[in-house]
Each structure stands twice: as structure tokens, then as C-alpha cells.
Amino acid sequence: MEDETFDPDLILAIFKTIWTRRSLERERNEAANAMDCEVGAGTSKKFRPTAANNHALKLSSELLRIFVSEAVQRAATIAEAEGVSKIEATHLERILPQLLLDF
């Protein structure tokens, strides 16, 4: 039986949220820069929507599943070594730096 993974539609929604925020930040920065100097007509960047194909979404979903699974396993090892049966936030905080370096 194959492990369940995150829903690709959920991952796409998360990606779209991030893309929208970055686009708005970019527009704000460009507006601030335009006030600092003269900008000729037609020099601003054209808005280009960002998209992801189905294969990229499935791959991103699988990568996130593996990342979360590894984080839980490492935190469980730390909790077990401390003699605790429940994973707490401190266990995740302790494994996070090495986990991010490994991924």
C-alpha cells in the first residue's frame, strides 16, 4: 500500500498564495523605486501569471510528505531518548536545523 501524500490542489493553493504575496511585494518595491527616480513609459515589467503543471505539483506533494515524515521520525527518536512518549515542539526545534541542512 502506497503512503498517502498531500493533496496536489492544496499544494497549488499554497504556491498561489506565496506567488501572489511576492508579486504584491515586487509591485510595492517597484512603486517605491519609481518615486526615487524618473521612469520612462513602458519600462515596468509585464504581469506574468505563475503556474505549475500536474507533474510538478505531484512531485512537490511527495517531497513535502517525505520531509514531514522524516521530521516526525527524527523528533520521535529524540523524544524516545528522553523517555517521553509524546513529541513536543521542543523536539521539533532540536531536529529542525539538521533536517533543513539535509534537505
MMTF fields as JSON, N, C-alpha, C and O atoms, coordinates in Angstrom:
{
  "mmtfVersion": "1.0.0",
  "mmtfProducer": "UNKNOWN",
  "numBonds": 411,
  "numAtoms": 412,
  "numGroups": 103,
  "numChains": 1,
  "numModels": 1,
  "chainsPerModel": [1],
  "groupsPerChain": [103],
  "chainIdList": ["A"],
  "bondAtomList": [4, 2, 8, 6, 12, 10, 16, 14, 20, 18, 24, 22, 28, 26, 32, 30, 36, 34, 40, 38, 44, 42, 48, 46, 52, 50, 56, 54, 60, 58, 64, 62, 68, 66, 72, 70, 76, 74, 80, 78, 84, 82, 88, 86, 92, 90, 96, 94, 100, 98, 104, 102, 108, 106, 112, 110, 116, 114, 120, 118, 124, 122, 128, 126, 132, 130, 136, 134, 140, 138, 144, 142, 148, 146, 152, 150, 156, 154, 160, 158, 164, 162, 168, 166, 172, 170, 176, 174, 180, 178, 184, 182, 188, 186, 192, 190, 196, 194, 200, 198, 204, 202, 208, 206, 212, 210, 216, 214, 220, 218, 224, 222, 228, 226, 232, 230, 236, 234, 240, 238, 244, 242, 248, 246, 252, 250, 256, 254, 260, 258, 264, 262, 268, 266, 272, 270, 276, 274, 280, 278, 284, 282, 288, 286, 292, 290, 296, 294, 300, 298, 304, 302, 308, 306, 312, 310, 316, 314, 320, 318, 324, 322, 328, 326, 332, 330, 336, 334, 340, 338, 344, 342, 348, 346, 352, 350, 356, 354, 360, 358, 364, 362, 368, 366, 372, 370, 376, 374, 380, 378, 384, 382, 388, 386, 392, 390, 396, 394, 400, 398, 404, 402, 408, 406],
  "bondOrderList": [1, 1, 1, 1, 1, 1, 1, 1, 1, 1, 1, 1, 1, 1, 1, 1, 1, 1, 1, 1, 1, 1, 1, 1, 1, 1, 1, 1, 1, 1, 1, 1, 1, 1, 1, 1, 1, 1, 1, 1, 1, 1, 1, 1, 1, 1, 1, 1, 1, 1, 1, 1, 1, 1, 1, 1, 1, 1, 1, 1, 1, 1, 1, 1, 1, 1, 1, 1, 1, 1, 1, 1, 1, 1, 1, 1, 1, 1, 1, 1, 1, 1, 1, 1, 1, 1, 1, 1, 1, 1, 1, 1, 1, 1, 1, 1, 1, 1, 1, 1, 1, 1],
  "groupList": [{"groupName": "MET", "atomNameList": ["N", "CA", "C", "O"], "elementList": ["N", "C", "C", "O"], "formalChargeList": [0, 0, 0, 0], "bondAtomList": [1, 0, 2, 1, 3, 2], "bondOrderList": [1, 1, 2], "singleLetterCode": "M", "chemCompType": "L-PEPTIDE LINKING"}, {"groupName": "GLU", "atomNameList": ["N", "CA", "C", "O"], "elementList": ["N", "C", "C", "O"], "formalChargeList": [0, 0, 0, 0], "bondAtomList": [1, 0, 2, 1, 3, 2], "bondOrderList": [1, 1, 2], "singleLetterCode": "E", "chemCompType": "L-PEPTIDE LINKING"}, {"groupName": "ASP", "atomNameList": ["N", "CA", "C", "O"], "elementList": ["N", "C", "C", "O"], "formalChargeList": [0, 0, 0, 0], "bondAtomList": [1, 0, 2, 1, 3, 2], "bondOrderList": [1, 1, 2], "singleLetterCode": "D", "chemCompType": "L-PEPTIDE LINKING"}, {"groupName": "THR", "atomNameList": ["N", "CA", "C", "O"], "elementList": ["N", "C", "C", "O"], "formalChargeList": [0, 0, 0, 0], "bondAtomList": [1, 0, 2, 1, 3, 2], "bondOrderList": [1, 1, 2], "singleLetterCode": "T", "chemCompType": "L-PEPTIDE LINKING"}, {"groupName": "PHE", "atomNameList": ["N", "CA", "C", "O"], "elementList": ["N", "C", "C", "O"], "formalChargeList": [0, 0, 0, 0], "bondAtomList": [1, 0, 2, 1, 3, 2], "bondOrderList": [1, 1, 2], "singleLetterCode": "F", "chemCompType": "L-PEPTIDE LINKING"}, {"groupName": "PRO", "atomNameList": ["N", "CA", "C", "O"], "elementList": ["N", "C", "C", "O"], "formalChargeList": [0, 0, 0, 0], "bondAtomList": [1, 0, 2, 1, 3, 2], "bondOrderList": [1, 1, 2], "singleLetterCode": "P", "chemCompType": "L-PEPTIDE LINKING"}, {"groupName": "LEU", "atomNameList": ["N", "CA", "C", "O"], "elementList": ["N", "C", "C", "O"], "formalChargeList": [0, 0, 0, 0], "bondAtomList": [1, 0, 2, 1, 3, 2], "bondOrderList": [1, 1, 2], "singleLetterCode": "L", "chemCompType": "L-PEPTIDE LINKING"}, {"groupName": "ILE", "atomNameList": ["N", "CA", "C", "O"], "elementList": ["N", "C", "C", "O"], "formalChargeList": [0, 0, 0, 0], "bondAtomList": [1, 0, 2, 1, 3, 2], "bondOrderList": [1, 1, 2], "singleLetterCode": "I", "chemCompType": "L-PEPTIDE LINKING"}, {"groupName": "ALA", "atomNameList": ["N", "CA", "C", "O"], "elementList": ["N", "C", "C", "O"], "formalChargeList": [0, 0, 0, 0], "bondAtomList": [1, 0, 2, 1, 3, 2], "bondOrderList": [1, 1, 2], "singleLetterCode": "A", "chemCompType": "L-PEPTIDE LINKING"}, {"groupName": "LYS", "atomNameList": ["N", "CA", "C", "O"], "elementList": ["N", "C", "C", "O"], "formalChargeList": [0, 0, 0, 0], "bondAtomList": [1, 0, 2, 1, 3, 2], "bondOrderList": [1, 1, 2], "singleLetterCode": "K", "chemCompType": "L-PEPTIDE LINKING"}, {"groupName": "TRP", "atomNameList": ["N", "CA", "C", "O"], "elementList": ["N", "C", "C", "O"], "formalChargeList": [0, 0, 0, 0], "bondAtomList": [1, 0, 2, 1, 3, 2], "bondOrderList": [1, 1, 2], "singleLetterCode": "W", "chemCompType": "L-PEPTIDE LINKING"}, {"groupName": "ARG", "atomNameList": ["N", "CA", "C", "O"], "elementList": ["N", "C", "C", "O"], "formalChargeList": [0, 0, 0, 0], "bondAtomList": [1, 0, 2, 1, 3, 2], "bondOrderList": [1, 1, 2], "singleLetterCode": "R", "chemCompType": "L-PEPTIDE LINKING"}, {"groupName": "SER", "atomNameList": ["N", "CA", "C", "O"], "elementList": ["N", "C", "C", "O"], "formalChargeList": [0, 0, 0, 0], "bondAtomList": [1, 0, 2, 1, 3, 2], "bondOrderList": [1, 1, 2], "singleLetterCode": "S", "chemCompType": "L-PEPTIDE LINKING"}, {"groupName": "ASN", "atomNameList": ["N", "CA", "C", "O"], "elementList": ["N", "C", "C", "O"], "formalChargeList": [0, 0, 0, 0], "bondAtomList": [1, 0, 2, 1, 3, 2], "bondOrderList": [1, 1, 2], "singleLetterCode": "N", "chemCompType": "L-PEPTIDE LINKING"}, {"groupName": "CYS", "atomNameList": ["N", "CA", "C", "O"], "elementList": ["N", "C", "C", "O"], "formalChargeList": [0, 0, 0, 0], "bondAtomList": [1, 0, 2, 1, 3, 2], "bondOrderList": [1, 1, 2], "singleLetterCode": "C", "chemCompType": "L-PEPTIDE LINKING"}, {"groupName": "VAL", "atomNameList": ["N", "CA", "C", "O"], "elementList": ["N", "C", "C", "O"], "formalChargeList": [0, 0, 0, 0], "bondAtomList": [1, 0, 2, 1, 3, 2], "bondOrderList": [1, 1, 2], "singleLetterCode": "V", "chemCompType": "L-PEPTIDE LINKING"}, {"groupName": "GLY", "atomNameList": ["N", "CA", "C", "O"], "elementList": ["N", "C", "C", "O"], "formalChargeList": [0, 0, 0, 0], "bondAtomList": [1, 0, 2, 1, 3, 2], "bondOrderList": [1, 1, 2], "singleLetterCode": "G", "chemCompType": "PEPTIDE LINKING"}, {"groupName": "HIS", "atomNameList": ["N", "CA", "C", "O"], "elementList": ["N", "C", "C", "O"], "formalChargeList": [0, 0, 0, 0], "bondAtomList": [1, 0, 2, 1, 3, 2], "bondOrderList": [1, 1, 2], "singleLetterCode": "H", "chemCompType": "L-PEPTIDE LINKING"}, {"groupName": "GLN", "atomNameList": ["N", "CA", "C", "O"], "elementList": ["N", "C", "C", "O"], "formalChargeList": [0, 0, 0, 0], "bondAtomList": [1, 0, 2, 1, 3, 2], "bondOrderList": [1, 1, 2], "singleLetterCode": "Q", "chemCompType": "L-PEPTIDE LINKING"}],
  "groupTypeList": [0, 1, 2, 1, 3, 4, 2, 5, 2, 6, 7, 6, 8, 7, 4, 9, 3, 7, 10, 3, 11, 11, 12, 6, 1, 11, 1, 11, 13, 1, 8, 8, 13, 8, 0, 2, 14, 1, 15, 16, 8, 16, 3, 12, 9, 9, 4, 11, 5, 3, 8, 8, 13, 13, 17, 8, 6, 9, 6, 12, 12, 1, 6, 6, 11, 7, 4, 15, 12, 1, 8, 15, 18, 11, 8, 8, 3, 7, 8, 1, 8, 1, 16, 15, 12, 9, 7, 1, 8, 3, 17, 6, 1, 11, 7, 6, 5, 18, 6, 6, 6, 2, 4],
  "groupIdList": [1, 2, 3, 4, 5, 6, 7, 8, 9, 10, 11, 12, 13, 14, 15, 16, 17, 18, 19, 20, 21, 22, 23, 24, 25, 26, 27, 28, 29, 30, 31, 32, 33, 34, 35, 36, 37, 38, 39, 40, 41, 42, 43, 44, 45, 46, 47, 48, 49, 50, 51, 52, 53, 54, 55, 56, 57, 58, 59, 60, 61, 62, 63, 64, 65, 66, 67, 68, 69, 70, 71, 72, 73, 74, 75, 76, 77, 78, 79, 80, 81, 82, 83, 84, 85, 86, 87, 88, 89, 90, 91, 92, 93, 94, 95, 96, 97, 98, 99, 100, 101, 102, 103],
  "secStructList": [7, 7, 7, 7, 7, 7, 7, 2, 2, 2, 2, 2, 2, 2, 2, 2, 2, 2, 2, 2, 2, 2, 2, 2, 2, 2, 2, 2, 2, 2, 2, 2, 2, 2, 2, 2, 1, 7, 7, 7, 6, 6, 7, 1, 7, 7, 7, 7, 7, 7, 7, 7, 7, 2, 2, 2, 2, 2, 2, 2, 2, 2, 2, 2, 2, 2, 2, 2, 2, 2, 2, 2, 2, 2, 2, 2, 2, 2, 2, 2, 2, 6, 6, 7, 1, 1, 7, 7, 2, 2, 2, 2, 2, 2, 2, 2, 2, 2, 2, 2, 2, 2, 7],
  "xCoordList": [0.835, 0.0, 0.881, 1.809, 0.568, 1.363, 0.974, -0.202, 1.973, 1.709, 0.88, 1.044, -0.007, -0.776, 0.134, 1.097, -0.18, 0.606, -0.313, -1.527, 0.238, -0.566, -1.351, -0.909, -2.493, -3.335, -2.655, -2.341, -2.426, -1.778, -2.545, -1.936, -3.867, -4.641, -4.315, -4.267, -4.094, -3.691, -2.327, -2.121, -1.398, -0.058, -0.138, 0.55, -0.971, -1.141, -1.711, -1.272, -2.668, -3.243, -2.183, -2.143, -1.33, -0.247, 0.721, 1.113, 1.105, 2.017, 1.413, 2.104, 0.131, -0.509, -0.521, -0.33, -0.745, -0.73, 0.642, 0.749, 1.681, 3.044, 3.37, 3.961, 2.993, 3.26, 2.552, 3.117, 1.321, 0.568, 1.238, 1.388, 1.642, 2.321, 3.605, 3.881, 4.379, 5.645, 5.392, 6.133, 4.357, 4.021, 3.634, 4.046, 2.839, 2.446, 3.644, 3.746, 4.55, 5.768, 6.609, 7.143, 6.727, 7.501, 6.893, 7.614, 5.551, 4.885, 5.123, 5.363, 5.054, 5.311, 6.736, 6.97, 7.685, 9.091, 9.317, 10.071, 8.663, 8.814, 8.193, 8.725, 7.066, 6.42, 7.306, 7.417, 7.93, 8.833, 10.048, 10.503, 10.569, 11.725, 11.346, 12.167, 10.12, 9.677, 9.604, 9.827, 9.296, 9.236, 10.632, 10.797, 11.635, 13.002, 13.672, 14.57, 13.24, 13.873, 12.822, 11.708, 13.202, 12.285, 12.288, 13.339, 11.099, 10.959, 10.203, 9.149, 10.75, 10.1, 8.901, 8.775, 8.037, 6.847, 7.24, 8.156, 6.541, 6.771, 7.951, 8.348, 8.523, 9.682, 9.318, 10.172, 8.054, 7.677, 7.522, 7.262, 7.689, 7.57, 6.111, 5.217, 5.89, 4.543, 4.151, 4.959, 2.921, 2.451, 2.363, 1.683, 3.058, 3.035, 2.526, 3.168, 1.387, 0.891, 1.831, 2.388, 1.991, 2.844, 1.969, 0.88, 2.442, 1.655, 2.583, 3.803, 1.979, 2.729, 1.955, 0.729, 2.675, 1.976, 1.709, 2.237, 0.897, 0.476, 1.642, 1.648, 2.62, 3.771, 4.572, 5.026, 4.738, 5.467, 4.701, 5.307, 3.389, 2.584, 2.651, 2.743, 2.607, 2.706, 4.077, 4.182, 5.11, 6.464, 6.628, 7.238, 6.087, 6.15, 5.396, 5.847, 4.251, 3.464, 4.241, 4.245, 4.89, 5.675, 6.884, 7.202, 7.539, 8.681, 8.255, 8.951, 7.135, 6.633, 6.25, 6.48, 5.669, 5.315, 6.559, 6.571, 7.595, 8.846, 9.484, 9.988, 9.463, 10.039, 9.337, 9.994, 8.016, 7.244, 7.451, 7.604, 7.458, 7.674, 9.038, 9.152, 10.056, 11.409, 11.479, 12.132, 10.808, 10.795, 10.141, 10.644, 9.048, 8.358, 9.225, 9.309, 9.865, 10.717, 11.895, 12.218, 12.529, 13.67, 13.231, 13.912, 12.098, 11.589, 11.189, 11.383, 10.634, 10.259, 11.495, 11.45, 12.594, 13.841, 14.337, 14.77, 14.274, 14.689, 13.771, 14.238, 12.465, 11.506, 11.732, 11.678, 11.985, 12.243, 13.508, 13.549, 14.531, 15.79, 15.59, 16.296, 14.639, 14.34, 13.35, 13.06, 12.837, 11.886, 10.471, 9.671, 10.166, 8.838, 8.108, 8.716, 6.805, 6.042, 5.327, 4.698, 5.414, 4.728, 5.734, 6.575, 5.636, 6.512, 6.014, 4.826, 6.934, 6.594, 7.327, 8.214, 6.948, 7.547, 9.057, 9.795, 9.517, 10.956, 11.731, 12.875, 11.109, 11.771, 11.936, 12.974, 10.894, 10.984, 11.995, 12.719, 12.051, 13.02, 14.45, 15.333, 14.674, 16.03, 16.478, 17.665, 15.553, 15.951, 15.901, 16.471, 15.226, 15.0, 16.276, 16.344, 17.29, 18.476, 19.137, 19.453, 19.342, 19.988, 19.082, 19.558, 17.777, 16.825, 16.869, 16.888, 16.886, 16.947, 18.266, 18.291, 19.336, 20.622, 20.61, 21.218, 19.922, 19.868, 18.994, 19.227, 17.982, 17.107, 17.577, 16.985],
  "yCoordList": [-1.183, 0.0, 1.248, 1.379, 2.142, 3.364, 4.363, 4.504, 5.055, 6.077, 7.199, 7.559, 7.735, 8.88, 10.091, 10.212, 10.969, 12.179, 13.382, 13.222, 14.558, 15.764, 15.932, 15.492, 16.557, 16.798, 17.837, 18.937, 17.502, 18.467, 19.789, 20.836, 19.749, 21.0, 21.892, 23.115, 21.287, 22.046, 22.688, 23.858, 21.913, 22.442, 23.589, 24.598, 23.443, 24.514, 25.766, 26.877, 25.602, 26.753, 27.457, 28.686, 26.687, 27.273, 28.024, 29.151, 27.398, 28.046, 29.352, 30.368, 29.328, 30.535, 31.657, 32.823, 31.305, 32.319, 32.979, 34.201, 32.164, 32.696, 33.52, 34.593, 33.036, 33.775, 35.126, 36.128, 35.16, 36.413, 37.392, 38.57, 36.911, 37.789, 38.362, 39.552, 37.525, 38.006, 39.009, 39.981, 38.773, 39.701, 41.059, 42.093, 41.061, 42.321, 43.035, 44.258, 42.291, 42.895, 43.506, 44.604, 42.8, 43.291, 44.593, 45.538, 44.629, 45.836, 47.013, 48.134, 46.754, 47.817, 48.34, 49.547, 47.426, 47.826, 48.62, 49.593, 48.209, 48.941, 50.327, 51.291, 50.432, 51.733, 52.652, 53.843, 52.108, 52.907, 53.348, 54.483, 52.472, 52.817, 53.844, 54.686, 53.785, 54.738, 56.147, 57.125, 56.249, 57.571, 58.159, 59.379, 57.299, 57.762, 58.251, 59.091, 57.731, 58.129, 58.24, 57.733, 58.915, 59.044, 57.75, 57.178, 57.303, 56.074, 56.412, 57.047, 55.98, 56.229, 55.32, 54.29, 55.695, 54.898, 53.536, 53.421, 52.523, 51.182, 50.441, 49.4, 50.946, 50.271, 49.293, 48.534, 49.303, 48.378, 46.963, 46.763, 45.998, 44.604, 44.272, 44.766, 43.431, 42.997, 41.909, 41.038, 41.958, 40.933, 39.598, 39.46, 38.623, 37.274, 36.315, 36.167, 35.657, 34.709, 33.506, 33.036, 33.031, 31.885, 30.65, 30.697, 29.543, 28.305, 27.122, 27.225, 26.01, 24.764, 23.636, 23.575, 22.751, 21.644, 20.518, 20.529, 19.562, 18.492, 17.664, 17.279, 17.385, 16.587, 17.31, 16.695, 18.618, 19.4, 19.421, 19.361, 19.506, 19.504, 18.155, 18.102, 17.073, 15.738, 15.542, 14.986, 15.991, 15.882, 16.73, 16.284, 17.945, 18.809, 18.189, 18.255, 17.589, 16.925, 15.774, 15.605, 14.994, 13.855, 14.342, 13.77, 15.373, 15.927, 16.42, 16.172, 17.107, 17.576, 16.409, 16.465, 15.354, 14.179, 13.552, 13.201, 13.412, 12.824, 13.718, 13.225, 15.019, 15.973, 15.885, 15.805, 15.898, 15.835, 14.492, 14.435, 13.42, 12.082, 11.987, 11.442, 12.507, 12.495, 13.337, 12.951, 14.489, 15.347, 14.632, 14.703, 13.956, 13.238, 12.093, 11.874, 11.368, 10.249, 10.733, 10.129, 11.817, 12.343, 12.883, 12.676, 13.572, 14.105, 12.961, 13.052, 11.89, 10.73, 10.082, 9.615, 10.049, 9.489, 10.308, 9.746, 11.626, 12.499, 12.3, 12.202, 12.244, 12.065, 10.725, 10.645, 9.68, 8.356, 8.355, 7.741, 9.04, 9.111, 9.827, 9.545, 10.742, 11.453, 10.693, 11.109, 9.582, 8.791, 9.337, 9.053, 10.117, 10.711, 9.998, 9.652, 9.775, 9.065, 9.998, 9.533, 11.301, 12.279, 13.274, 13.803, 13.523, 14.507, 15.9, 16.197, 16.747, 18.124, 19.082, 18.681, 20.332, 21.353, 21.446, 21.703, 21.242, 21.334, 20.245, 20.459, 19.081, 18.011, 18.416, 18.175, 19.032, 19.504, 20.631, 20.699, 21.512, 22.608, 22.088, 22.671, 21.008, 20.456, 19.784, 19.816, 19.172, 18.46, 19.354, 19.01, 20.486, 21.326, 21.806, 21.714, 22.312, 22.8, 21.717, 21.966, 20.537, 19.468, 18.988, 18.678, 18.927, 18.5, 19.436, 18.981, 20.734, 21.704, 21.597, 21.785, 21.303, 21.116, 19.845, 19.805, 18.813, 17.552, 17.637, 16.936, 18.497, 18.645, 19.823, 20.143],
  "zCoordList": [0.0, 0.0, 0.0, 0.798, -0.903, -1.051, 0.03, 0.363, 0.577, 1.591, 0.981, -0.185, 1.795, 1.335, 1.261, 2.019, 0.354, 0.187, 0.328, 0.457, 0.307, 0.376, -0.921, -1.983, -0.833, -1.998, -2.902, -2.446, -4.17, -5.069, -5.186, -5.406, -5.04, -5.09, -3.894, -4.023, -2.743, -1.556, -1.778, -1.453, -2.335, -2.608, -3.606, -3.447, -4.634, -5.614, -4.946, -5.245, -4.06, -3.358, -2.513, -2.469, -1.847, -1.05, -1.955, -1.652, -3.068, -4.009, -4.54, -4.617, -4.905, -5.439, -4.412, -4.756, -3.162, -2.103, -2.014, -1.914, -2.049, -1.973, -3.206, -3.089, -4.394, -5.621, -5.605, -6.044, -5.1, -5.034, -4.082, -4.406, -2.91, -1.948, -2.529, -2.383, -3.181, -3.764, -4.885, -5.034, -5.664, -6.737, -6.172, -6.697, -5.098, -4.47, -3.866, -3.962, -3.248, -2.692, -3.799, -3.644, -4.914, -6.051, -6.587, -6.908, -6.68, -7.162, -6.221, -6.669, -4.902, -3.927, -4.044, -3.981, -4.214, -4.343, -5.616, -5.621, -6.699, -7.957, -7.849, -8.399, -7.141, -6.963, -6.127, -6.418, -5.1, -4.264, -5.068, -4.932, -5.893, -6.727, -7.787, -8.153, -8.281, -9.298, -8.72, -9.433, -7.445, -6.814, -6.64, -6.627, -6.506, -6.294, -7.574, -7.526, -8.707, -9.96, -11.052, -10.923, -12.129, -13.25, -14.04, -14.328, -14.381, -15.154, -16.415, -16.374, -17.539, -18.81, -19.011, -18.349, -19.911, -20.19, -20.747, -21.561, -20.301, -20.837, -20.235, -20.76, -19.147, -18.573, -17.461, -17.002, -17.021, -15.942, -16.495, -17.682, -15.609, -16.024, -16.273, -15.587, -17.262, -17.566, -16.578, -16.256, -16.1, -15.16, -15.871, -16.888, -15.324, -15.883, -14.814, -13.774, -15.042, -14.05, -13.933, -14.925, -12.725, -12.477, -12.385, -11.814, -12.945, -12.936, -12.694, -12.829, -12.338, -12.141, -12.82, -12.734, -13.491, -14.135, -13.134, -12.022, -13.533, -12.627, -12.108, -10.939, -12.948, -12.512, -11.429, -10.464, -11.6, -10.596, -9.274, -8.205, -9.343, -8.117, -7.408, -6.181, -8.168, -7.566, -6.927, -5.833, -7.6, -7.065, -5.803, -4.831, -5.815, -4.63, -3.463, -2.319, -3.751, -2.709, -2.091, -0.872, -2.92, -2.423, -1.612, -0.57, -2.081, -1.349, 0.037, 1.022, 0.118, 1.412, 2.318, 3.526, 1.748, 2.541, 3.148, 4.327, 2.35, 2.831, 3.893, 4.902, 3.667, 4.622, 5.975, 7.013, 5.965, 7.213, 7.898, 9.118, 7.129, 7.691, 8.367, 9.465, 7.722, 8.287, 9.555, 10.525, 9.548, 10.738, 11.915, 13.037, 11.679, 12.75, 13.267, 14.475, 12.362, 12.788, 13.635, 14.658, 13.208, 13.974, 15.327, 16.332, 15.355, 16.623, 17.556, 18.768, 16.999, 17.814, 18.422, 19.56, 17.685, 18.21, 19.4, 20.406, 19.286, 20.383, 21.594, 22.728, 21.338, 22.434, 23.133, 24.361, 22.354, 22.925, 23.771, 24.837, 23.299, 24.05, 25.389, 26.357, 25.441, 26.678, 27.556, 28.678, 27.042, 27.809, 27.782, 28.673, 26.765, 26.624, 25.494, 24.481, 25.663, 24.641, 23.671, 22.721, 23.895, 23.055, 22.491, 23.217, 21.187, 20.543, 20.891, 20.766, 21.328, 21.676, 20.744, 19.991, 20.807, 19.942, 20.146, 19.195, 21.364, 21.63, 20.885, 20.485, 20.701, 19.945, 18.474, 17.859, 17.936, 16.55, 16.412, 15.419, 17.399, 17.365, 17.375, 16.747, 18.078, 18.174, 16.881, 16.557, 16.133, 14.91, 13.662, 12.627, 13.764, 12.578, 11.889, 10.663, 12.592, 11.876, 11.009, 9.846, 11.562, 10.796, 9.663, 8.57, 9.927, 8.904, 7.705, 6.561, 7.959, 6.859, 6.097, 4.881, 6.78, 6.087, 5.239, 4.17, 5.714, 4.963, 3.734, 2.749, 3.785, 2.629, 1.826, 0.795]
}
